[in-house]
Each structure stands twice: as C-alpha cells, then as structure tokens.
Amino acid sequence: MKKLTLIRHAKSDWSDEGLRDVDRAINERGWRAARVIGNWMAEQRLLFDLVLASPAVRVAETLDGLVEGYGRKLEPEIDKRIYLASSVTLIEVLRDRGGAAEHVMMCGHNPGMEDLVLDLVPDNGAGGPREDVEEKFPTASVAEIALDIDDWADLDNRKGRLERFTRPRDLAPDLGPQYLR
C-alpha cells in the first residue's frame, strides 16, 4: 500500500500581466492559505518520503508557505513534466520517480491534479470527498489518496481510495470564496 498526497499550488498573483505563467508568484491570500495547510499537515503528523514539484515559482512559494506552518523542511525534487501536466503525465512521473517511497507528496497545477484524483479514485456513487474534488479542487487544497499498489510502477487508474480532501476554507473560513476581494 502506497500513499499519495496531492497539493495544488496556492492562489496566484495576477498583478503583473506581462509575467510568464511559470514565473507567476502567489498572492498574500495564497501565502496565508499555504501556512494554514502547513500547520494542518503538522497537526496530522504527515510525513513524506519524497516531495515532487513543478518548476513554477508559485509551486516553490506554496512549498515555502507550507514549511512555515509545517515546521519541517521539505526537500522537493523538481520535475518539469509536472508543470501544467495532464493526469496521464502525472501518473508517468509517479511511476518513474516513486522508487522506494511509501508516501509521496506532489505539488502542481489544475486541471491535472483534479483529474488525477478523479482518475485514481473510482466513483462509487456515495458522494463524499471525491464529489467535492469533482466540483472543484481549489488552490492550496490537499487530497490524500491510499493506493492499492506495492510498487509505483503499478500505478494506474482506479487503484486509489480518497482518504481526505482538505481545503484552506475548511480550516480557516475566511479563506473561502465568499471572502475573495
């Protein structure tokens, strides 16, 4: 049994429209959401054997914000394939890079992150967290998936169980969409 934690980058700053997408930073709300999620990760005692990340600035800053709340160092391995990747590509990255890791964290982008959850976790019609992901995988949200595999090379669609889906607004209501400025 392997475990995968997916984190979508925090809210982007769009104040500089001339900036390349990969160079876009996160805004103040994004920093706060990342710290809140990091604090929650510490409370849950989440530990990762491997952290994989997109090369985007907003992903690096999200991880920095997580560390502020988490209180533990994360040493992400950057994989260019994660940047704006499809679910199929993200599965390839995990197969290639998972190695001996039992618990992998991946920080990246939508729609790939949302699609990956929906592809890995079968729809049993019971609602719950999968339905929440299907509705929207907001920025700085976390999906924790238990995988029915012993080797990352065996990762494929429908081999997961969504254990938890946590959004910043679940932990700090003022980070919900009704508070957007």
Backbone torsions as a table, in degrees:
resi	resn	phi	psi	omega
1	MET	NA	126.1	176.6
2	LYS	-111.1	163.8	178.9
3	LYS	-129.8	138.7	-179.9
4	LEU	-127.3	126.6	174.4
5	THR	-113.2	119.8	179.8
6	LEU	-105.5	131.6	177.9
7	ILE	-127.2	124.0	174.2
8	ARG	-82.8	140.8	179.5
9	HIS	-54.1	156.6	179.7
10	ALA	-74.2	172.0	-175.0
11	LYS	-55.2	129.0	-177.4
12	SER	-81.0	153.6	174.8
13	ASP	-96.5	119.4	-178.2
14	TRP	-106.8	18.7	-175.9
15	SER	-69.5	-25.2	178.2
16	ASP	-108.6	93.5	-175.9
17	GLU	-67.3	-17.8	-179.6
18	GLY	-84.1	-6.0	-177.5
19	LEU	-72.9	140.6	173.2
20	ARG	-64.4	147.3	-176.6
21	ASP	-56.4	-43.4	-177.8
22	VAL	-63.7	-23.0	-178.0
23	ASP	-93.9	0.3	-177.1
24	ARG	-69.4	131.4	180.0
25	ALA	-88.0	-178.5	172.6
26	ILE	-99.6	156.4	-179.7
27	ASN	-91.9	-179.2	-177.2
28	GLU	-59.7	-40.7	177.4
29	ARG	-61.8	-38.8	177.8
30	GLY	-63.5	-42.9	177.5
31	TRP	-60.0	-45.0	-178.8
32	ARG	-63.9	-44.5	179.8
33	ALA	-61.3	-41.5	179.8
34	ALA	-63.1	-42.2	178.4
35	ARG	-64.7	-41.1	179.0
36	VAL	-62.3	-45.2	179.0
37	ILE	-65.6	-40.9	177.6
38	GLY	-60.4	-41.8	177.6
39	ASN	-62.9	-42.8	177.3
40	TRP	-62.2	-41.4	177.9
41	MET	-58.8	-40.4	178.1
42	ALA	-65.2	-43.8	178.8
43	GLU	-61.2	-34.4	179.7
44	GLN	-82.4	-6.1	-179.2
45	ARG	58.6	40.0	177.9
46	LEU	-73.4	131.7	177.3
47	LEU	-127.9	140.2	-175.6
48	PHE	-122.2	137.4	175.8
49	ASP	-84.4	-24.9	-176.0
50	LEU	-150.8	135.1	175.2
51	VAL	-120.0	120.7	178.6
52	LEU	-110.8	138.3	-174.7
53	ALA	-143.9	150.6	171.8
54	SER	-69.2	155.4	177.9
55	PRO	-79.2	-0.1	-177.2
56	ALA	-65.3	143.0	178.6
57	VAL	-57.5	-40.9	-177.8
58	ARG	-65.0	-27.0	175.4
59	VAL	-73.8	-45.1	178.2
60	ALA	-59.2	-43.3	179.9
61	GLU	-68.7	-36.0	175.7
62	THR	-60.1	-46.0	178.9
63	LEU	-63.2	-38.1	176.1
64	ASP	-61.5	-43.3	177.8
65	GLY	-64.6	-39.9	176.8
66	LEU	-58.8	-45.6	-178.5
67	VAL	-60.1	-38.9	178.5
68	GLU	-57.3	-41.1	179.8
69	GLY	-85.1	-33.4	-174.7
70	TYR	-74.3	-36.2	179.0
71	GLY	78.3	6.2	177.1
72	ARG	-124.9	149.1	177.9
73	LYS	-74.3	136.2	171.4
74	LEU	-110.7	134.7	179.8
75	GLU	-116.2	82.7	-175.5
76	PRO	-69.4	142.8	169.9
77	GLU	-99.8	122.0	-177.2
78	ILE	-82.7	132.0	175.6
79	ASP	-131.0	114.1	-176.7
80	LYS	-58.0	-26.0	-178.6
81	ARG	-65.8	-21.5	-177.7
82	ILE	-73.0	-26.8	-177.2
83	TYR	-61.9	115.6	178.6
84	LEU	54.2	32.2	-175.3
85	ALA	-78.8	155.0	171.8
86	SER	-80.2	168.6	175.6
87	SER	-58.4	-41.4	-179.8
88	VAL	-59.4	-44.8	179.3
89	THR	-66.6	-40.5	179.5
90	LEU	-63.2	-38.0	175.5
91	ILE	-63.4	-41.3	177.6
92	GLU	-60.9	-43.4	178.8
93	VAL	-60.1	-46.2	-179.6
94	LEU	-64.4	-39.8	176.9
95	ARG	-62.8	-42.9	-177.6
96	ASP	-71.9	-38.2	-168.1
97	ARG	-106.9	-13.1	-174.4
98	GLY	-59.9	-39.7	177.8
99	GLY	50.3	-132.2	-176.9
100	ALA	-86.4	-0.9	-177.1
101	ALA	-61.7	136.6	174.2
102	GLU	-89.0	-37.3	-176.8
103	HIS	-128.9	115.4	-179.6
104	VAL	-110.5	134.9	169.0
105	MET	-104.7	136.2	174.7
106	MET	-127.5	129.5	178.8
107	CYS	-116.0	122.8	-176.0
108	GLY	-157.9	-142.3	-165.1
109	HIS	-129.3	158.9	168.5
110	ASN	-91.0	154.5	7.5
111	PRO	-83.5	-4.3	-175.4
112	GLY	-58.4	-42.3	-178.4
113	MET	-64.4	-47.7	178.7
114	GLU	-61.2	-46.3	-179.8
115	ASP	-61.9	-36.6	179.1
116	LEU	-62.5	-45.3	177.6
117	VAL	-58.9	-47.8	-176.6
118	LEU	-66.4	-30.6	177.3
119	ASP	-76.7	-39.3	-177.2
120	LEU	-76.1	-31.7	-173.2
121	VAL	-106.2	113.0	-179.4
122	PRO	-64.0	146.8	177.3
123	ASP	-83.5	109.7	-179.5
124	ASN	-94.8	4.2	177.8
125	GLY	74.6	6.7	-176.3
126	ALA	-92.7	2.6	-178.2
127	GLY	75.7	-140.9	177.4
128	GLY	78.1	-156.1	-172.7
129	PRO	-62.8	-31.8	179.2
130	ARG	-62.7	-39.6	178.1
131	GLU	-64.1	-37.2	176.5
132	ASP	-62.3	-42.4	178.2
133	VAL	-64.4	-41.4	-179.4
134	GLU	-62.1	-34.6	177.6
135	GLU	-68.7	-47.0	179.0
136	LYS	-175.2	139.2	173.6
137	PHE	-108.4	87.0	-174.5
138	PRO	-64.8	163.9	177.7
139	THR	-59.3	145.5	178.9
140	ALA	64.2	14.9	177.6
141	SER	-85.0	158.7	-175.2
142	VAL	-126.5	129.0	173.5
143	ALA	-115.9	124.9	178.6
144	GLU	-108.1	121.0	-174.2
145	ILE	-121.8	126.3	170.9
146	ALA	-89.0	131.5	-175.0
147	LEU	-113.1	132.2	-179.6
148	ASP	-84.7	62.1	178.9
149	ILE	-142.0	155.9	174.4
150	ASP	-106.9	-14.7	-177.2
151	ASP	-138.3	132.7	-179.6
152	TRP	-59.1	-25.9	178.6
153	ALA	-62.9	-20.2	-179.2
154	ASP	-92.4	2.9	-178.6
155	LEU	-61.5	132.2	179.4
156	ASP	-157.1	169.5	178.5
157	ASN	-56.3	148.1	173.2
158	ARG	67.0	23.0	179.4
159	LYS	-107.4	11.2	-175.2
160	GLY	-120.1	164.3	174.0
161	ARG	-131.4	121.2	-179.4
162	LEU	-75.9	109.5	-177.8
163	GLU	-81.4	-39.0	-178.6
164	ARG	-155.0	146.9	171.3
165	PHE	-132.2	114.9	-173.9
166	THR	-121.8	126.0	178.9
167	ARG	-107.5	151.8	176.9
168	PRO	-52.6	-39.1	-178.4
169	ARG	-66.5	-20.3	175.9
170	ASP	-70.3	-24.3	-176.5
171	LEU	-103.1	-29.4	-179.8
172	ALA	-142.1	95.2	-174.0
173	PRO	-53.0	-28.3	179.8
174	ASP	-70.9	-3.7	173.9
175	LEU	-93.8	6.1	178.3
176	GLY	-76.6	166.7	-175.1
177	PRO	-62.7	-26.8	-179.3
178	GLN	-67.3	-14.5	-178.9
179	TYR	-100.9	7.7	178.2
180	LEU	-63.5	141.8	178.7
181	ARG	-99.9	NA	NA
